[in-house]
Amino acid sequence: MLNPGDAAPEIDGFDQAGKPFRLTDLRGRWVVLYFYPKDETVGCTIEACAFRDNLWEIEAAGAEVIGVSTQDETSHRSFASRHGLSFLLIADPDKRISKAYGTLGLLGLSRRVTYLIDPSGIIRDAYRSEVNPKSHIEHVKERMKSLRGAPD
């Protein structure tokens, strides 16, 4: 697992539309990088929809939401379309990204972990202990406010 203060490893992959994605292209912005086990599972759908429903607030704080799991682009495209997800989902079928971020679980799926990455590419928060997919979004919003020094 990576820890606050660590440099965020580069992500070089493809999103649900098959477009290339590089994390360094988001330098200058905060990034909420969340890893999840699998498209269309109950917990992952709850978590993704919570990000969707709170996206305006995260974007207003100057951050981009990026989801990563080990499914391919086709799976992500279907998942995003079915649930109206407007943020990027990055495909990691070769598990390269999950390994680099220390999120790969025993079954070859990503564990539920979220990193908050600052505009210079440094991890400022790592949320990984028993992430509750339903209430997880509240932790993310509070930490973003705290890290950015925003009032409640």
N, C-alpha and C positions, 0 to 999 in steps of 0.2 A: 504494500500500500504506500501511496505517496502521502506526504504530510505538509501542513502549512509551512511555507517558506521554500518548498521545493519548486524547481522550474517545471512547468507543465510540459511533458513530452509532446513533440509534434504529432499531429494527427494528419495523415495523408490518406484519404479514402474517398468514398462516393456516398452521396445522399440518396434519398428515396426516389429522386428524379433521375438518378444516374449521373448527376453533375459532380465534378471533382470538388473536394473540400479539403482545405488546409486550415488548421487552427491558427497558424500565424497570420492568415488573412484577416483575422478578427482582432489583431493587436490594436490597442487604443480603446477597446471596449471591454467591459466585464463579460465573462462567460460563465453560465451555469451549465456545467458539463455533467450530465447524469447518465449513469450506466444502469441498465435494467436487464433482467433475465431473458424475456421472450415476448415477442409481439403476440397480442390477442389472449394473453393469460389474464386472469381476473385482476391480480395486484398490479400488473404492468399497465393494464388499461386504466385502472383507477388513477394511478400515478400520472400517466400521460394526459388524461383528461383534466386532472388538477392543474398541471402546467398550462394546458390549453386555456382553461377558465381563468387563470391568473396571469396570462401572458402579458396583457396590457400593463399590469403593475410592474412586472419584471423589466419589460422594455422601457417603461417610464424611468426606471432606476438606471438605465443605460446599459442593460445587459442583454445578451443573446442566450437563448435556451438551445442546447444541443443534446439530443439523446443518442446513445450508442448501445447497440446490442449485437449479438453474434449472428443475427439473421441477415439475409441478403437484401439487396435493393428492392426486389419484387415483393418480399414480405413486408418491408417497411412502407412501400408505396401503398399497398393494400390497407395496412394498419392506419396510416395517416389519412387516407381517403375515407375509410369507414368511420373514423372518429373525429374528423375535421381538424386534424393536427396541422397547424400552419408553421411550426418550427421544424428545423432539420433533424432528421434521423439518419445517423451514419451507420452504414453497413460494416460489420466486422466479421465476415465469415471465416477469415483465416486466423482470427483471435489475436492479431498483432497489437491492436489498440488496447484491448482488454488486458493483455499481458503487460504492456508498457505502463498501464495505470494501476496494476496490481488488483484488478477486479475479477479476474478469471476464476470461476468456482470449480469444484471437483467434477461436475457433470459437463464441463465444457461450455457453460453459460456464464454470462457476466453476473456478478453479484450486484445487488442494489447499493450503489455508492454514488454520491454527488460531490463534485469538486466545484468550488467557486474560485475562478481564476481572474486575477486583476488585469488591467489593461497592458501591463508590461510582461504578462505571461507567467506570473508567479502564483502558485496555489495559495490562497488565503484561508480556505476552510475545506475540510474534508469530513463529510457526514457519512458515516458508515455503520454505526452500531444499531442494529435492529431498526432499519428504516421502515417506518409505517407509510405505505403508499398513499394513504388518505390524508394524513396530517403533515406529511413531509414538506409540502409546499409552504406551510407556515414557518417552518424552520428556515427554509431558503429565503423567504421574504424578510424575516427578522434579521438574519445574518447579513443580507445585502444592505439593509438599513444601517446596521451596526458598522459594517466594514466601510461603507461610504460616508459615514458620519451624518446620515439623514435623520431628521427629527421623526418621532413616532407619529 
